[in-house]
């Protein structure tokens, strides 16, 4: 876990075009690598605070629900760039208490489109992709995710959320909502 914390702490600092070698990745991956470097290099800082996890009662037994943690306390840092239309591209790293009260690490990229884009109050929707590490899934080995993201933004503060769908039809395996906050510096 300490290794992943070190990676999370240095990812944003090291992912700049001057430091990343994106030229040997091919056209598509090289372009994506360069853009992520631009976010890390030129973006404004964000702070994240995590806080609540909702477990869909129709997909969990009462016994299991009683064991699960809904207080996903934690936080993280990130950077974002705002495009000409007011939409956000973000890099972030977060660590928080998962459903079993173990630390979960997330490193990712998110794209959110806002409506109305340049107002003080706006709503947003988009997606996030990245890597996460949980002790209860493949013994903490990082694995990829792609999830929807929604946001309600007032000035520089946002309440954000995502939904992790069940990947099986059995009980005790998913349909989880995750709510967190973001502040743009």
N, C-alpha and C positions, 0 to 999 in steps of 0.2 A: 504494500500500500504506500510506503514511503516513496518508492520509485515513482508511482503515479502522481503523488502530490508534487514531487519535484518537476515532473513533466508538465503538470497543470500550471505550476507557478512560472515556468519559463517559456511555455508555448507562445504566449502573446508577445513576449519580448524578443523571441528568436525568429518569429515568422515574418520577417520583413524581406522585401525584394533584394536588398543588399546582402542579406545573410542566407537566404534560401536559394538553392540552385534548382530553378524550375525549368531550365533549358533542355534537360535530357528526359523530359516526361512526355514528349509528344505534344501536338498542338492543343488538344482539348484539356488534358491534365495540366500542361504547362501554363495555359491561360488561367485556369482555376487557381493554381498554385500562386501565380503572380497577383491575382485579385485578392486572395486571402492575405498575402503579404502586404498589399496596399491597405487593407483594413487594419492590420496590426500596426503598420507604420504610420498611417495618416489619421486613423480613426480617433474618435473621442472616447474617453473611459466611461464604463458603466459599472455599477455595483448591483449585485443580485442578493436578495434575501429569500430563502425558501421557507415554507411554513406549513403547507397542508397537503395531504394526500387523501383522496376519496376512493374507497373501495366499493364497487358496485355490489350491493347486497344480493342481487339476483345471481351473481357468479361466485359467491363465497358462502360457505356454511356459517351458521351463527357461531360455532365453536372457533373457527378460523378467524372470523371477523373480530372476535374478542381478543385474539392474540396479536392482531396486526396493529402497527403503529400508524396513526394518522397525522402525527406531528413531525413533519419532515424538516426539522430545524437545520439550518445551514446557510451557506451563502457562496458567493463567488465574485469574480471579476470578469470583465469583458471589454471589448471595444466595438464601436459601430461607425459606419459611414452612412450618410444620408444622401440619396441620389437627388437629381433635379426635380423629381416628383414628390419628394418628402418621404419616400419609403426607406426602410432600414435594412442594411446588411450587417450582421453581427457575428463576432467570434466571442466565445465565452467558455469559462471553466467554472464548474460548481462542485461543491461537496456538501452532502447533507445526509441526514439519517433516513435510511430506507424503511420499507414496511416491516422489517424485522429488527429495527434499531441498529443496523450495521451501517458503516459509512458507504455511501455510493458516490462515485466520481463520474462527472459528465464533462466531456470536452466536445464542443460543437460549433457549427455554423447555423445561423438562422436568417431567413429572408422574410420580412413582414411588409405587406402593403397596407398603408393607412388611408382611411376615409373620414372626413376630409383630411387631406394629407398635411396641410400647413396650419391647421387650426389648433387652438389651445387644448380642446377636447377632441379626441379622435378614437376610432376603433380600428383594429387591425387584424389581419389574418395572414397566415403563411405556413411555412414549414421549417423544420429543423432536422439536420443530419449530424451525426457524430459518433463518438464512442462512449460507452459507459462500462463501468465495472461494478459488479455486485457479488458479494460472497456466496449468495444462494444460487447463482446462475454460473455454470461452468467454473466453479471455484475461484471467482474473481478475475478470470481472464477477460480482458476488454472485448466487447462485441459491438457491432454497429447498430445504429437505430436511425429511423426516419419517422418523424411524427408531425402531426399538425400542431400549429401554435395560434392562439388568439390573444389579443391584447386590448385593454382599455387604457388609454394614455391621457393623462391630464398634465399639461405642460411637460415636465421632464420625468414624471413618475408614472409607472405603468403597473397594472396588475395583469399578469399573464397566466396562461394555462395551456396544458396539453392533455391529450387523452391517449392512454396506452391500451390498445384493444387486446382482448384475450386471443391467444394464438391456438387455443384448443377449445373443444366443446365441453370439456370436463369442468367440474367445480374447482374452486380455489386456484384459479390460474389467470386472472386478469380482469380487464375492464377497470382501469384505474385512472382517476383524474389527478393531475398534479398542478398545484397553484403556487406561483412565486411572484416576487416583485422585482422591479428593475428601476434604477435611477440613473439618468443620463447626466454626466458631468459636462 
